[in-house]
Amino acid sequence: MAHEDNLAPDAWGVMSSFLVLAFAAFFGKCRDLLCFLLRVVTGRQIARPGYAPVRDPSEDFYMRRMYGRIVDCWNRPICSAPGAWVDVMDRTKTTESTDQDISQITPTGGAVHCLNLASYNYLGFAASDPYCTPRVVDTIQALGVSTCSPRVLA
């Protein structure tokens, strides 16, 4: 079990990760303060009288000041069946302002053929299979589909 000791991050890696997060939070709070002092309207959601706010202030801060800057790191849409290889859509960021909830990212029309290391299709049902796919299509056409419930609950 000696190899498990190598899996722990070193002190520099941990400290630099926390430092970057602390700087991002600090500068986000500074931007909020400047927007408050200068009366700049941001993407904050203001609760209407008689209604609860949609997000609490900590979620709102995180969405506006932190997640909006890195949203393109995780939200990676694909334009093919999720098999062993996927086509990831090329996109470009259209607004550099992070005052909005999430920066606008629009597809360019291109795609990059990539090895699928995500969990899109971990059971293998979504990929086109020469054995299963025709049989599934025939079964759906013959028997139909069902929600297996007396009502569809929304």
N, CA, C and O of each residue as an XYZ file, in Angstrom:
616
protein
N       0.806     -1.192      0.000
C       0.000      0.000      0.000
C       0.858      1.269      0.000
O       0.341      2.355      0.259
N       2.125      1.154     -0.278
C       3.007      2.315     -0.264
C       2.677      3.280     -1.397
O       2.951      4.474     -1.282
N       2.089      2.781     -2.499
C       1.787      3.659     -3.623
C       0.673      4.650     -3.297
O       0.558      5.664     -3.986
N      -0.142      4.406     -2.292
C      -1.210      5.331     -1.923
C      -0.660      6.625     -1.332
O      -1.335      7.653     -1.381
N       0.532      6.597     -0.783
C       1.124      7.811     -0.235
C       1.400      8.841     -1.328
O       1.396     10.042     -1.058
N       1.637      8.388     -2.552
C       1.930      9.287     -3.655
C       0.687      9.996     -4.181
O       0.809     10.944     -4.956
N      -0.500      9.565     -3.781
C      -1.726     10.154     -4.290
C      -2.086     11.464     -3.601
O      -2.861     12.249     -4.149
N      -1.558     11.711     -2.446
C      -1.870     12.942     -1.716
C      -1.143     14.117     -2.369
O       0.030     13.996     -2.724
N      -1.828     15.260     -2.531
C      -1.149     16.419     -3.118
C      -0.131     16.995     -2.143
O      -0.283     16.892     -0.925
N       0.896     17.592     -2.695
C       1.899     18.198     -1.823
C       1.369     19.519     -1.256
O       0.333     20.022     -1.692
N       2.078     20.058     -0.303
C       1.627     21.267      0.393
C       1.527     22.460     -0.556
O       0.605     23.268     -0.442
N       2.474     22.573     -1.493
C       2.439     23.694     -2.439
C       1.187     23.630     -3.311
O       0.566     24.662     -3.562
N       0.810     22.459     -3.770
C      -0.395     22.321     -4.583
C      -1.656     22.701     -3.826
O      -2.531     23.376     -4.368
N      -1.751     22.272     -2.584
C      -2.915     22.597     -1.755
C      -2.961     24.092     -1.465
O      -4.011     24.722     -1.587
N      -1.816     24.659     -1.078
C      -1.786     26.088     -0.746
C      -2.093     26.954     -1.959
O      -2.831     27.933     -1.848
N      -1.538     26.606     -3.113
C      -1.792     27.428     -4.297
C      -3.249     27.322     -4.741
O      -3.810     28.302     -5.231
N      -3.869     26.160     -4.582
C      -5.290     26.020     -4.922
C      -6.156     26.895     -4.026
O      -7.041     27.600     -4.512
N      -5.908     26.856     -2.733
C      -6.674     27.690     -1.808
C      -6.396     29.171     -2.030
O      -7.294     30.001     -1.890
N      -5.159     29.502     -2.376
C      -4.807     30.894     -2.609
C      -5.537     31.451     -3.831
O      -6.048     32.570     -3.791
N      -5.588     30.687     -4.899
C      -6.303     31.126     -6.099
C      -7.786     31.300     -5.798
O      -8.391     32.284     -6.224
N      -8.373     30.366     -5.077
C      -9.780     30.471     -4.704
C     -10.019     31.689     -3.813
O     -11.011     32.398     -3.986
N      -9.125     31.933     -2.871
C      -9.265     33.093     -1.988
C      -9.141     34.398     -2.768
O      -9.894     35.338     -2.515
N      -8.196     34.472     -3.718
C      -8.062     35.674     -4.541
C      -9.314     35.906     -5.378
O      -9.786     37.038     -5.485
N      -9.855     34.845     -5.970
C     -11.066     34.989     -6.783
C     -12.231     35.490     -5.934
O     -12.986     36.359     -6.370
N     -12.380     34.953     -4.736
C     -13.460     35.397     -3.847
C     -13.231     36.838     -3.396
O     -14.173     37.629     -3.349
N     -11.990     37.183     -3.066
C     -11.680     38.542     -2.612
C     -11.970     39.565     -3.706
O     -12.634     40.571     -3.457
N     -11.474     39.310     -4.918
C     -11.705     40.259     -5.997
C     -13.175     40.300     -6.410
O     -13.666     41.342     -6.844
N     -13.875     39.184     -6.280
C     -15.318     39.192     -6.538
C     -16.057     40.066     -5.545
O     -16.956     40.818     -5.923
N     -15.683     39.971     -4.267
C     -16.296     40.828     -3.241
C     -15.940     42.299     -3.479
O     -16.770     43.182     -3.264
N     -14.707     42.561     -3.923
C     -14.321     43.939     -4.245
C     -15.158     44.479     -5.401
O     -15.589     45.632     -5.367
N     -15.388     43.670     -6.407
C     -16.230     44.096     -7.531
C     -17.656     44.355     -7.073
O     -18.279     45.323     -7.510
N     -18.184     43.498     -6.193
C     -19.527     43.723     -5.661
C     -19.590     45.046     -4.896
O     -20.563     45.791     -5.017
N     -18.550     45.333     -4.108
C     -18.517     46.581     -3.353
C     -18.472     47.785     -4.294
O     -19.189     48.764     -4.084
N     -17.633     47.715     -5.326
C     -17.562     48.816     -6.289
C     -18.886     48.997     -7.019
O     -19.325     50.127     -7.231
N     -19.519     47.911     -7.401
C     -20.817     48.015     -8.074
C     -21.859     48.623     -7.144
O     -22.715     49.391     -7.583
N     -21.789     48.282     -5.866
C     -22.723     48.857     -4.894
C     -22.466     50.356     -4.722
O     -23.407     51.150     -4.707
N     -21.185     50.743     -4.592
C     -20.853     52.150     -4.385
C     -21.150     52.997     -5.616
O     -21.581     54.143     -5.490
N     -20.921     52.443     -6.801
C     -21.155     53.188     -8.040
C     -22.568     52.999     -8.574
O     -22.920     53.556     -9.614
N     -23.374     52.220     -7.875
C     -24.766     51.951     -8.243
C     -24.886     51.329     -9.633
O     -25.786     51.663    -10.403
N     -23.974     50.431     -9.931
C     -24.006     49.730    -11.211
C     -24.954     48.549    -11.080
O     -24.875     47.781    -10.121
N     -25.853     48.409    -12.053
C     -26.806     47.298    -12.029
C     -26.114     46.078    -12.613
O     -25.602     46.122    -13.732
N     -26.101     45.000    -11.860
C     -25.489     43.758    -12.329
C     -26.571     42.723    -12.569
O     -27.761     43.037    -12.527
N     -26.164     41.502    -12.818
C     -27.101     40.425    -13.097
C     -27.770     39.858    -11.865
O     -28.341     38.769    -11.929
N     -27.718     40.553    -10.755
C     -28.343     40.050     -9.534
C     -29.846     39.934     -9.714
O     -30.476     40.734    -10.406
N     -30.392     38.931     -9.082
C     -31.835     38.760     -9.112
C     -32.416     39.398     -7.860
O     -32.086     39.015     -6.738
N     -33.269     40.360     -8.069
C     -33.875     41.073     -6.953
C     -35.213     40.416     -6.647
O     -36.024     40.186     -7.544
N     -35.434     40.116     -5.375
C     -36.686     39.476     -4.972
C     -37.822     40.488     -5.056
O     -37.704     41.619     -4.585
N     -38.914     40.061     -5.660
C     -40.096     40.916     -5.719
C     -40.800     40.888     -4.369
O     -40.691     39.906     -3.635
N     -41.508     41.936     -4.040
C     -42.223     41.961     -2.756
C     -43.224     40.808     -2.665
O     -44.020     40.583     -3.578
N     -43.168     40.091     -1.558
C     -44.084     38.974     -1.351
C     -43.561     37.641     -1.843
O     -44.210     36.616     -1.636
N     -42.395     37.626     -2.495
C     -41.822     36.396     -3.025
C     -40.442     36.166     -2.415
O     -39.736     37.109     -2.061
N     -40.084     34.914     -2.304
C     -38.747     34.573     -1.824
C     -37.744     34.766     -2.959
O     -38.113     34.640     -4.126
N     -36.492     35.068     -2.644
C     -35.492     35.190     -3.703
C     -35.242     33.838     -4.372
O     -35.348     32.786     -3.742
N     -34.912     33.891     -5.651
C     -34.670     32.667     -6.406
C     -33.411     31.972     -5.909
O     -33.388     30.749     -5.776
N     -32.364     32.744     -5.634
C     -31.115     32.194     -5.107
C     -30.739     32.957     -3.856
O     -31.045     34.140     -3.712
N     -30.073     32.263     -2.958
C     -29.591     32.977     -1.778
C     -28.331     33.771     -2.167
O     -27.744     33.505     -3.216
N     -27.916     34.721     -1.355
C     -26.795     35.594     -1.739
C     -25.488     34.853     -2.024
O     -24.733     35.270     -2.902
N     -25.204     33.767     -1.306
C     -23.947     33.057     -1.567
C     -23.985     32.354     -2.920
O     -22.975     32.334     -3.624
N     -25.128     31.776     -3.303
C     -25.251     31.173     -4.632
C     -25.143     32.239     -5.708
O     -24.496     32.034     -6.736
N     -25.777     33.377     -5.467
C     -25.754     34.460     -6.436
C     -24.330     34.960     -6.644
O     -23.917     35.195     -7.780
N     -23.576     35.126     -5.561
C     -22.185     35.565     -5.669
C     -21.358     34.542     -6.442
O     -20.580     34.906     -7.324
N     -21.526     33.277     -6.116
C     -20.758     32.231     -6.789
C     -21.072     32.210     -8.283
O     -20.156     32.133     -9.101
N     -22.349     32.277     -8.651
C     -22.721     32.224    -10.065
C     -22.192     33.435    -10.830
O     -21.678     33.291    -11.939
N     -22.314     34.619    -10.250
C     -21.912     35.832    -10.955
C     -20.408     36.008    -11.031
O     -19.873     36.330    -12.092
N     -19.728     35.803     -9.930
C     -18.321     36.201     -9.851
C     -17.320     35.067    -10.053
O     -16.159     35.328    -10.366
N     -17.738     33.829     -9.883
C     -16.765     32.742     -9.978
C     -17.125     31.752    -11.090
O     -16.316     31.519    -11.988
N     -18.312     31.176    -11.043
C     -18.675     30.141    -12.010
C     -18.768     30.695    -13.426
O     -18.423     30.003    -14.383
N     -19.228     31.927    -13.570
C     -19.350     32.524    -14.893
C     -18.021     32.637    -15.623
O     -17.995     32.674    -16.854
N     -16.935     32.692    -14.895
C     -15.608     32.795    -15.517
C     -15.087     31.452    -16.020
O     -14.269     31.408    -16.939
N     -15.553     30.362    -15.426
C     -15.002     29.048    -15.765
C     -16.057     28.088    -16.291
O     -15.828     26.879    -16.327
N     -17.211     28.609    -16.701
C     -18.315     27.752    -17.123
C     -17.926     26.894    -18.334
O     -18.411     25.770    -18.468
N     -17.074     27.400    -19.200
C     -16.704     26.650    -20.395
C     -15.768     25.486    -20.104
O     -15.520     24.673    -20.995
N     -15.246     25.378    -18.902
C     -14.381     24.247    -18.554
C     -15.173     22.955    -18.383
O     -14.656     21.871    -18.655
N     -16.420     23.061    -17.934
C     -17.202     21.856    -17.656
C     -18.357     21.658    -18.630
O     -18.661     20.520    -18.986
N     -18.996     22.710    -19.062
C     -20.136     22.572    -19.964
C     -19.617     22.398    -21.383
O     -19.389     23.376    -22.095
N     -19.434     21.156    -21.786
C     -18.877     20.843    -23.097
C     -19.891     20.038    -23.895
O     -19.916     18.813    -23.777
N     -20.730     20.685    -24.704
C     -21.750     19.944    -25.452
C     -21.136     19.112    -26.572
O     -20.144     19.497    -27.189
N     -21.753     17.965    -26.813
C     -21.298     17.087    -27.887
C     -22.357     17.077    -28.981
O     -23.527     17.363    -28.728
N     -21.940     16.748    -30.194
C     -22.868     16.728    -31.326
C     -22.817     15.375    -32.031
O     -22.988     15.303    -33.248
N     -22.586     14.316    -31.282
C     -22.581     12.964    -31.834
C     -23.088     12.010    -30.765
O     -23.301     12.393    -29.614
N     -23.276     10.764    -31.169
C     -23.671      9.756    -30.185
C     -22.512      9.551    -29.213
O     -21.359      9.500    -29.641
N     -22.790      9.434    -27.922
C     -21.705      9.294    -26.949
C     -21.164      7.874    -26.890
O     -21.552      7.089    -26.024
N     -20.277      7.553    -27.803
C     -19.627      6.254    -27.799
C     -18.215      6.388    -27.258
O     -17.952      7.226    -26.395
N     -17.307      5.565    -27.764
C     -15.912      5.655    -27.342
C     -15.285      6.965    -27.814
O     -14.396      7.508    -27.157
N     -15.754      7.467    -28.955
C     -15.299      8.744    -29.487
C     -16.501      9.672    -29.599
O     -17.598      9.229    -29.940
N     -16.306     10.944    -29.317
C     -17.379     11.928    -29.414
C     -16.891     13.133    -30.204
O     -15.691     13.391    -30.300
N     -17.839     13.858    -30.763
C     -17.537     15.120    -31.428
C     -17.944     16.249    -30.493
O     -19.130     16.447    -30.230
N     -16.964     16.984    -29.992
C     -17.208     18.095    -29.071
C     -17.348     19.370    -29.893
O     -16.515     19.663    -30.751
N     -18.406     20.119    -29.622
C     -18.690     21.337    -30.383
C     -17.662     22.422    -30.077
O     -17.304     22.651    -28.921
N     -17.189     23.092    -31.144
C     -16.346     24.279    -30.972
C     -17.242     25.440    -30.574
O     -18.322     25.620    -31.137
N     -16.792     26.228    -29.601
C     -17.583     27.370    -29.149
C     -16.677     28.563    -28.908
O     -15.464     28.425    -28.749
N     -17.286     29.725    -28.884
C     -16.555     30.942    -28.586
C     -17.349     31.763    -27.579
O     -18.580     31.758    -27.588
N     -16.635     32.462    -26.718
C     -17.274     33.304    -25.702
C     -17.602     34.641    -26.341
O     -16.721     35.303    -26.891
N     -18.872     35.043    -26.271
C     -19.289     36.268    -26.945
C     -19.255     37.481    -26.041
O     -19.171     38.604    -26.538
N     -19.317     37.299    -24.729
C     -19.239     38.446    -23.824
C     -18.105     38.217    -22.844
O     -17.978     37.144    -22.253
N     -17.305     39.215    -22.686
C     -16.207     39.123    -21.732
C     -16.635     39.597    -20.352
O     -15.909     39.399    -19.378
N     -17.795     40.216    -20.258
C     -18.266     40.720    -18.973
C     -18.716     39.566    -18.099
O     -19.493     38.720    -18.540
N     -18.237     39.524    -16.868
C     -18.677     38.485    -15.937
C     -19.744     39.014    -14.995
O     -20.072     38.361    -14.004
N     -20.299     40.208    -15.293
C     -21.386     40.721    -14.470
C     -22.674     39.957    -14.732
O     -23.591     39.986    -13.912
N     -22.748     39.284    -15.856
C     -23.921     38.474    -16.137
C     -23.798     37.175    -15.366
O     -22.718     36.821    -14.895
N     -24.924     36.460    -15.238
C     -24.897     35.212    -14.483
C     -23.904     34.232    -15.086
O     -23.032     33.716    -14.386
N     -24.032     33.976    -16.367
C     -23.120     33.066    -17.051
C     -22.783     33.706    -18.387
O     -23.681     34.153    -19.099
N     -21.519     33.756    -18.734
C     -21.112     34.346    -19.997
C     -21.750     33.594    -21.154
O     -21.957     32.382    -21.090
N     -22.055     34.326    -22.200
C     -22.690     33.730    -23.366
C     -21.634     33.012    -24.201
O     -20.646     33.615    -24.620
N     -21.849     31.735    -24.435
C     -20.935     30.938    -25.240
C     -21.747     30.388    -26.399
O     -22.729     29.676    -26.190
N     -21.343     30.715    -27.621
C     -22.105     30.291    -28.789
C     -21.284     29.319    -29.621
O     -20.065     29.461    -29.715
N     -21.944     28.324    -30.231
C     -21.226     27.375    -31.080
C     -20.765     28.037    -32.375
O     -21.444     28.910    -32.915
N     -19.610     27.614    -32.862
C     -19.075     28.158    -34.106
C     -19.475     27.328    -35.312
O     -19.314     27.773    -36.449
N     -19.990     26.138    -35.084
C     -20.380     25.261    -36.182
C     -19.398     24.122    -36.401
O     -19.730     23.151    -37.081
N     -18.222     24.215    -35.851
C     -17.228     23.160    -35.990
C     -17.298     22.166    -34.846
O     -18.024     22.362    -33.871
N     -16.530     21.096    -34.986
C     -16.475     20.074    -33.939
C     -15.087     19.452    -33.920
O     -14.383     19.437    -34.930
N     -14.710     18.944    -32.765
C     -13.420     18.283    -32.590
C     -13.693     16.837    -32.197
O     -14.451     16.577    -31.263
N     -13.080     15.899    -32.905
C     -13.253     14.473    -32.628
C     -12.342     14.098    -31.452
O     -11.120     14.199    -31.554
N     -12.945     13.662    -30.330
C     -12.186     13.422    -29.101
C     -12.482     12.049    -28.525
O     -13.554     11.486    -28.747
N     -11.528     11.523    -27.789
C     -11.731     10.304    -27.023
C     -12.654     10.622    -25.858
O     -12.450     11.617    -25.163
N     -13.670      9.788    -25.634
C     -14.657     10.040    -24.588
C     -14.123      9.554    -23.244
O     -14.075      8.351    -22.987
N     -13.724     10.486    -22.394
C     -13.280     10.162    -21.045
C     -14.328     10.565    -20.013
O     -14.078     10.495    -18.810
N     -15.488     10.981    -20.478
C     -16.566     11.407    -19.579
C     -17.508     10.242    -19.318
O     -17.298      9.137    -19.817
N     -18.535     10.495    -18.541
C     -19.482      9.434    -18.194
C     -20.780      9.572    -18.967
O     -21.841      9.229    -18.444
N     -20.727     10.067    -20.201
C     -21.934     10.198    -21.002
C     -22.617      8.853    -21.216
O     -23.839      8.752    -21.105
N     -21.848      7.840    -21.517
C     -22.411      6.582    -21.978
C     -21.759      5.414    -21.259
O     -21.241      4.503    -21.905
N     -21.774      5.426    -19.952
C     -21.049      4.398    -19.226
C     -21.697      3.024    -19.347
O     -21.021      2.019    -19.125
N     -22.986      2.941    -19.692
C     -23.617      1.636    -19.890
C     -23.549      1.169    -21.340
O     -23.794     -0.004    -21.622
N     -23.223      2.060    -22.250
C     -23.090      1.680    -23.643
C     -24.386      1.665    -24.429
O     -24.411      1.144    -25.544
N     -25.465      2.218    -23.890
C     -26.750      2.164    -24.576
C     -26.904      3.226    -25.657
O     -27.712      3.047    -26.568
N     -26.170      4.306    -25.591
C     -26.387      5.410    -26.517
C     -25.642      5.238    -27.836
O     -26.043      5.827    -28.839
N     -24.598      4.468    -27.863
C     -23.820      4.303    -29.085
C     -24.573      3.426    -30.077
O     -25.343      2.547    -29.689
N     -24.343      3.674    -31.346
C     -24.970      2.868    -32.385
C     -24.292      1.502    -32.431
O     -23.094      1.400    -32.697
N     -25.057      0.476    -32.175
C     -24.549     -0.888    -32.101
C     -25.219     -1.706    -33.204
O     -26.445     -1.676    -33.309
N     -24.465     -2.436    -34.030
C     -25.095     -3.180    -35.129
C     -25.998     -4.320    -34.653
O     -26.831     -4.796    -35.424
N     -25.854     -4.761    -33.427
C     -26.703     -5.834    -32.914
C     -27.912     -5.281    -32.154
O     -29.049     -5.651    -32.447
N     -27.672     -4.406    -31.189
C     -28.750     -3.937    -30.301
C     -29.643     -2.876    -30.933
O     -30.862     -2.935    -30.774
N     -29.071     -1.910    -31.644
C     -29.852     -0.775    -32.136
C     -31.017     -1.188    -33.022
O     -32.129     -0.713    -32.789
N     -30.831     -2.052    -34.039
C     -31.992     -2.439    -34.855
C     -33.061     -3.178    -34.051
O     -34.253     -3.004    -34.309
N     -32.661     -3.984    -33.098
C     -33.637     -4.715    -32.284
C     -34.420     -3.775    -31.364
O     -35.620     -3.960    -31.162
N     -33.748     -2.778    -30.812
C     -34.439     -1.803    -29.969
C     -35.438     -1.002    -30.794
O     -36.563     -0.776    -30.348
N     -35.048     -0.573    -31.983
C     -35.957      0.179    -32.852
C     -37.164     -0.670    -33.225
O     -38.293     -0.181    -33.186
N     -36.949     -1.934    -33.587
C     -38.062     -2.826    -33.927
C     -38.993     -3.028    -32.740
O     -40.213     -3.023    -32.906
N     -38.437     -3.205    -31.546
C     -39.257     -3.412    -30.350
C     -40.070     -2.170    -30.016
O     -41.240     -2.280    -29.648
N     -39.476     -0.997    -30.139
C     -40.216      0.239    -29.863
C     -41.337      0.425    -30.872
O     -42.436      0.840    -30.504
N     -41.075      0.123    -32.140
C     -42.124      0.263    -33.147
C     -43.240     -0.749    -32.939
O     -44.404     -0.448    -33.203
N     -42.901     -1.946    -32.469
C     -43.922     -2.981    -32.272
C     -44.702     -2.782    -30.976
O     -45.920     -2.960    -30.961
N     -44.027     -2.418    -29.896
C     -44.674     -2.363    -28.593
C     -44.898     -0.952    -28.059
O     -45.734     -0.757    -27.176
N     -44.182      0.014    -28.567
C     -44.307      1.370    -28.061
C     -43.472      1.574    -26.815
O     -42.735      0.686    -26.386
N     -43.598      2.753    -26.246
C     -42.885      3.082    -25.018
C     -43.892      3.443    -23.943
O     -45.034      3.789    -24.244
N     -43.477      3.363    -22.710
C     -44.365      3.660    -21.597
C     -43.576      4.316    -20.483
O     -42.361      4.152    -20.376
N     -44.285      5.058    -19.661
C     -43.657      5.649    -18.488
C     -43.700      4.696    -17.307
O     -43.123      4.978    -16.257
N     -44.389      3.554    -17.472
C     -44.519      2.544    -16.418
C     -45.128      3.145    -15.157
O     -44.724      2.824    -14.040
N     -46.080      4.001    -15.354
C     -46.738      4.662    -14.239
C     -48.128      5.079    -14.699
O     -48.331      5.324    -15.889
N     -49.089      5.165    -13.781
C     -50.434      5.545    -14.204
C     -50.523      6.970    -14.726
O     -51.384      7.270    -15.554
N     -49.653      7.850    -14.260
C     -49.628      9.228    -14.728
C     -48.187      9.682    -14.880
O     -47.286      9.219    -14.180
N     -48.001     10.586    -15.799
C     -46.686     11.189    -15.931
C     -46.628     12.337    -14.932
O     -47.369     13.314    -15.045
N     -45.752     12.210    -13.970
C     -45.632     13.243    -12.948
C     -44.646     14.302    -13.414
O     -43.527     13.991    -13.820
N     -45.066     15.527    -13.352
C     -44.199     16.611    -13.803
C     -43.464     17.226    -12.641
O     -42.684     18.159    -12.828
